[in-house]
Amino acid sequence: MSTLNAININKHISVLYVEDKAEIRDELFEILSLYLDEVYTATNGKEGFEQFREHRPDLIITDIQMPIMSGLDMIEKIRQEDQNIPIIVTSAFNETSYLLKAIDLGVEHYLLKPIMIERLQTCLNKVSTSLIQERELKAYQLYLEERVQEEKSLREAEESLLIEKNKSYEVGQMVSVIAHQWKQPLHYLNLLIEDLGMEYDYQPLSAEYIKDFVKNGTARVSFLTETMDNFLNFYKTNPNKSDFSVSGVIKEISLFLEMSYQSQGIKIEMEIENDFSLHGIENEFQQVILNLINNAKEAFHGQKRADSIIKVCLKKDMDKGKIIISDNAGGIQDEFLQKVFDLEFTTKDSGNGIGLYLVKKIVQERFNGNIDVSNNALGAEFELVFTINEGDLNV
């Protein structure tokens, strides 16, 4: 096999030869030593079984009729521990009962005494070839298993890099959200400070003015701090699996995005028929929802309309929990529908083609769910379906 060129196949073959007659045993020992690498001998079935346990040979050659324990009794005990070791039986008796018992015990060959060297050599060649082929097959299987493990490790490493790359992309988008949400309170704080200077120039500052100034300024600073805390909590990695409310995660994301999206004329609507919980890493599920909502938002790019809507619907159907995220941006071109989950496929100039690929991977592999995309009358629609337990949440 060409794939085994780099694999060292051990061709060393050992044999256990069990024979009670010393002269026959010594003579065949010399012959076996010419063909095989290592030869162990025993004088009866009991000793042969002990030698088998000690040396674990590749092949056994045994007589049938021996004192203390017969060859067939020894084979029966060996078969209780090893079903596959090849065994050759030698006997001076051509009795049907012996032959049938040997066949029943899975004996490879049955040689009549006196043993013909050519016949023995043929049997040894067949057994040796079979043993080496079996070792090659096992080595090849091990080689394939190692290659599969290498490919799996490589794929996992690549996926980790993709996740980090996608997170960086998301962070960039979320920073723009924060920048927008900070602009208005910062502008308001600037007006407060300018007004304070003007008030101080023209008239004495009253206690009530200072009180209002502190109240309004503190409220804006609190809003800025809360926005940043929400951002840090949102991207705080938690590798532990837990049960979490699906609606809770979606509400948190919607609340965080709401102000920025409204400034772009996009409204996020939530429709919760039934809430349910999932078990897994909450941050990974957040990434799924954030990617899908951001993908819907980007579908409105370049459209000038006042009724842009992203709708998120939660429902339960028997033991299935469903999330449907849709928009009214006109839908996805038919030729792209089957490609949206492909790695690095994107129709957007600023897209990285990773988000939806990771979405599908996380949904299927981390939460044992499914995701499909289609077009409805108004736009694109992503449907996520998860199997849920009876103990899940209800609203």
C-alpha positions in Angstrom: 0.0 0.0 0.0 1.5 3.3 -1.0 0.0 5.1 1.9 2.0 2.8 4.3 5.4 3.8 3.0 6.1 5.8 6.1 4.6 3.2 8.5 6.9 0.6 10.0 5.1 -2.8 9.7 6.5 -5.3 12.2 7.1 -8.6 10.3 8.5 -10.5 13.3 6.4 -13.6 13.8 6.6 -16.0 16.8 5.1 -19.5 17.2 4.3 -21.7 20.1 4.8 -25.4 19.3 3.2 -27.9 21.7 4.3 -31.6 21.3 4.7 -34.2 24.0 7.2 -36.4 22.1 10.7 -34.9 22.5 12.3 -36.2 19.3 9.5 -34.8 17.1 9.4 -31.6 19.1 13.2 -31.1 18.7 13.2 -31.9 15.0 10.3 -29.6 14.2 11.8 -26.8 16.4 14.8 -26.7 14.1 12.6 -26.5 11.0 10.3 -23.9 12.5 13.4 -21.8 13.4 14.3 -21.6 9.8 11.0 -20.0 8.8 9.9 -18.0 11.9 11.6 -15.5 14.1 10.9 -16.9 17.5 9.8 -20.4 18.6 8.5 -21.4 22.0 7.9 -25.0 22.9 5.7 -26.9 25.4 5.3 -30.6 26.3 1.6 -30.7 27.0 -1.6 -28.6 26.8 -1.4 -27.3 30.3 2.2 -26.1 29.8 1.2 -24.8 26.3 -1.6 -22.7 27.8 0.8 -21.2 30.3 3.3 -20.4 27.6 0.5 -18.8 25.5 -0.3 -16.5 28.4 3.3 -15.6 29.0 4.5 -15.0 25.5 1.3 -14.2 23.5 2.7 -15.8 20.2 1.4 -15.0 16.8 0.8 -18.6 15.9 0.2 -22.0 17.6 1.1 -25.4 16.3 -0.1 -28.2 18.6 -0.5 -32.0 18.7 -3.9 -33.4 19.8 -3.3 -36.3 22.1 -1.0 -35.3 25.0 -0.8 -36.1 28.7 -2.2 -33.8 31.4 -4.2 -31.7 28.9 -5.0 -32.5 25.3 -4.3 -30.1 22.4 -8.1 -29.6 21.8 -8.7 -28.8 25.4 -5.9 -26.3 25.4 -7.2 -24.7 22.2 -10.7 -24.4 23.8 -9.2 -22.5 26.8 -7.1 -20.3 24.5 -10.2 -19.4 22.4 -11.8 -18.1 25.5 -9.1 -15.4 25.6 -8.2 -15.0 21.9 -10.7 -15.7 19.2 -8.3 -14.8 16.3 -4.9 -16.3 16.9 -4.2 -18.8 14.0 -3.8 -22.4 15.1 -2.4 -25.4 13.2 -3.2 -28.9 14.5 -0.9 -31.9 14.0 -2.1 -35.5 14.6 -1.3 -39.1 13.7 -5.1 -39.8 13.7 -7.4 -39.0 10.9 -10.5 -39.3 13.0 -13.7 -37.3 12.0 -14.5 -36.4 15.6 -11.0 -34.7 16.0 -11.4 -32.9 12.7 -14.9 -31.6 13.4 -13.9 -30.5 16.9 -10.8 -28.7 15.4 -13.0 -27.0 12.8 -15.5 -25.9 15.5 -12.6 -24.3 17.4 -11.5 -22.3 14.4 -8.3 -24.1 13.6 -6.5 -22.9 10.5 -5.0 -26.1 9.2 -5.0 -29.8 10.2 -1.8 -31.7 9.3 -1.4 -35.5 9.6 1.8 -37.0 10.9 4.3 -37.6 9.7 4.4 -34.0 8.7 5.5 -33.2 5.2 7.9 -30.2 5.1 6.5 -28.8 1.9 2.9 -29.0 3.3 4.1 -27.3 6.6 5.9 -24.6 4.6 2.8 -23.9 2.6 0.7 -23.6 5.8 3.3 -21.3 7.4 3.5 -19.1 4.3 -0.3 -18.7 4.3 -0.4 -17.9 8.0 2.5 -15.5 7.8 1.1 -13.7 4.8 -2.3 -13.4 6.6 -0.7 -12.0 9.8 1.4 -9.4 7.9 -1.6 -8.3 5.9 -3.6 -8.0 9.1 -0.9 -5.9 10.6 -0.8 -3.7 7.5 -4.5 -3.2 7.7 -4.3 -2.3 11.4 -1.4 0.1 10.7 -3.4 1.6 7.9 -6.4 2.0 10.1 -4.3 3.7 12.8 -2.8 5.9 10.1 -6.2 6.9 8.9 -7.4 7.5 12.5 -4.3 9.8 13.1 -5.0 11.6 9.9 -8.6 12.1 10.8 -7.6 13.4 14.2 -5.0 15.7 12.6 -7.6 17.1 10.2 -10.1 17.5 13.1 -7.6 19.4 15.2 -6.6 21.5 12.2 -10.3 22.2 11.4 -11.0 23.1 15.0 -8.0 25.5 15.0 -9.2 27.1 11.8 -12.7 27.5 13.2 -11.4 29.1 16.4 -9.5 31.6 14.2 -12.7 32.2 12.2 -14.7 32.8 15.4 -12.1 35.3 16.6 -12.1 37.0 13.2 -15.8 37.2 13.3 -15.8 38.6 16.8 -13.4 41.3 15.8 -15.8 42.2 13.0 -18.7 42.3 15.4 -16.7 44.3 17.9 -16.1 46.9 15.2 -19.8 47.1 14.4 -20.7 47.3 18.1 -18.2 50.1 18.7 -19.9 52.1 16.0 -23.2 51.4 17.9 -21.6 52.7 21.1 -20.2 55.8 19.3 -23.6 56.7 18.0 -25.2 56.2 21.4 -22.5 58.3 23.1 -22.8 61.2 20.7 -26.2 62.5 21.9 -25.4 62.5 25.7 -21.9 63.9 25.0 -23.4 66.7 22.9 -25.9 67.3 25.7 -23.1 67.5 28.3 -21.2 69.9 26.1 -24.3 72.2 26.0 -24.7 71.9 29.8 -21.1 73.0 30.3 -21.4 75.9 27.8 -24.6 77.0 29.4 -22.9 76.9 32.8 -20.2 79.2 31.5 -22.7 81.6 30.0 -24.8 81.6 33.2 -21.8 82.3 35.3 -20.8 85.3 33.0 -24.2 87.0 33.2 -25.6 86.3 36.7 -24.9 84.6 40.0 -25.4 80.8 39.9 -28.4 79.8 42.0 -28.5 76.7 44.1 -31.4 75.4 42.0 -29.5 75.9 38.8 -26.5 74.0 40.2 -28.8 71.2 41.5 -30.4 70.8 38.0 -26.9 70.9 36.4 -25.6 68.1 38.6 -28.8 66.1 38.1 -28.8 66.4 34.3 -25.1 65.9 34.0 -25.0 62.8 36.3 -27.9 61.2 34.3 -25.9 61.6 31.0 -22.7 60.2 32.6 -24.7 57.3 34.0 -26.1 56.5 30.6 -22.6 56.5 29.1 -21.3 54.3 31.9 -24.3 51.9 31.5 -23.7 51.7 27.7 -20.1 50.7 28.2 -20.9 48.2 30.9 -23.5 46.6 28.7 -20.9 46.3 25.9 -18.3 44.8 28.2 -20.8 42.3 29.7 -22.0 41.4 26.2 -18.5 40.3 25.1 -17.5 38.8 28.4 -16.6 35.2 27.5 -18.2 32.5 29.6 -17.1 29.0 28.6 -19.5 27.2 30.9 -22.7 25.7 29.7 -25.9 26.6 31.4 -29.7 26.9 30.9 -30.7 30.4 29.7 -33.9 32.1 28.5 -33.9 32.7 24.7 -36.2 35.8 25.1 -33.8 37.2 27.7 -30.8 37.1 25.3 -32.8 38.5 22.4 -34.3 41.4 24.5 -30.8 42.3 25.7 -29.4 42.4 22.2 -32.4 44.4 20.9 -32.2 46.9 23.7 -28.5 47.4 23.1 -29.0 47.9 19.3 -32.3 49.8 19.5 -31.0 53.5 19.6 -28.5 53.0 16.8 -30.9 51.2 14.6 -33.6 53.8 15.1 -31.2 56.5 14.0 -30.9 54.5 10.7 -34.7 54.3 10.4 -34.8 50.6 11.4 -37.2 49.3 14.0 -36.7 46.0 15.8 -40.0 44.3 16.7 -40.3 41.3 19.1 -43.2 38.9 19.1 -43.0 36.3 21.9 -45.7 33.7 21.7 -43.8 31.4 24.0 -40.4 31.7 25.6 -38.2 28.7 26.0 -34.7 27.9 27.3 -31.7 26.4 25.7 -28.7 24.6 27.3 -25.2 25.7 26.1 -22.8 28.6 26.1 -24.9 31.8 26.2 -22.2 33.9 24.5 -22.3 31.6 21.5 -26.0 32.0 21.2 -25.7 35.8 21.5 -23.3 35.6 18.5 -26.0 33.7 16.5 -28.7 36.3 17.2 -26.4 39.3 16.8 -25.2 38.0 13.4 -28.7 37.4 12.1 -30.0 40.8 13.2 -26.9 42.6 11.8 -27.3 40.7 8.6 -30.9 41.9 8.3 -29.9 45.5 9.1 -27.2 45.4 6.3 -29.9 44.2 3.9 -31.4 47.7 4.1 -28.2 49.4 3.1 -28.8 51.8 0.3 -32.6 51.7 0.7 -34.4 54.9 1.5 -37.5 53.9 3.3 -39.2 54.9 6.5 -40.7 51.5 7.4 -37.6 49.3 7.7 -38.5 46.5 10.2 -36.6 43.6 11.6 -39.0 41.2 13.3 -38.0 38.5 15.8 -40.6 35.9 16.7 -40.4 33.3 19.4 -42.8 30.3 19.5 -43.1 26.8 20.8 -44.6 23.9 18.9 -44.8 20.7 21.0 -41.1 19.9 21.8 -39.7 22.3 19.3 -38.7 25.9 20.0 -38.6 28.3 17.0 -37.0 31.6 16.4 -37.9 33.4 13.2 -35.9 36.5 12.2 -37.3 38.3 9.2 -37.1 41.7 7.5 -38.9 43.7 4.8 -35.8 44.5 2.8 -36.9 42.7 -0.4 -35.2 39.3 0.1 -32.2 37.4 -1.1 -31.6 36.8 -4.8 -32.6 33.2 -5.7 -29.1 32.2 -6.9 -27.7 33.2 -3.5 -30.2 31.4 -1.2 -28.3 28.2 -1.2 -24.9 29.9 -0.7 -25.6 32.2 2.3 -24.2 29.8 4.8 -21.0 29.0 2.8 -17.7 30.1 4.3 -16.5 33.5 2.9 -19.6 34.0 0.8 -20.9 37.6 1.0 -22.8 40.0 -1.2 -21.8 43.0 0.9 -18.7 45.2 0.3 -18.0 45.4 4.0 -18.9 41.8 4.9 -16.4 39.1 5.8 -18.5 36.0 4.8 -18.0 34.4 8.1 -21.0 35.3 10.2 -23.7 33.1 8.7 -21.3 30.2 8.2 -20.6 30.4 12.0 -24.3 30.8 12.7 -25.2 27.6 11.1 -22.2 25.8 12.7 -23.1 27.0 16.2 -26.8 26.2 15.8 -26.2 22.7 14.5 -23.1 21.6 16.5 -23.5 23.5 19.8 -27.2 23.5 20.2 -28.3 20.5 18.1 -30.6 22.7 16.1 -31.3 23.5 12.4 -31.5 26.8 10.5 -33.1 27.5 7.1 -33.4 30.6 5.0 -36.1 31.6 2.6 -37.8 34.6 1.1 -41.3 35.7 2.1 -43.5 38.3 0.5 -41.5 41.2 2.1 -38.0 40.0 2.5 -35.6 37.3 3.9 -36.6 35.0 6.7 -34.3 32.9 8.9 -35.9 30.1 10.9 -34.1 28.4 13.7 -35.5 25.2 15.2 -34.4 23.6 18.5 -35.5 20.5 20.4 -36.5 21.6 23.9 -37.4 19.8 27.1 -40.6 19.9 29.1 -39.0 21.9 31.8 -38.3 24.8 29.5 -39.7 28.3 30.3 -43.1 29.5 29.3 -44.3 33.1 29.1 
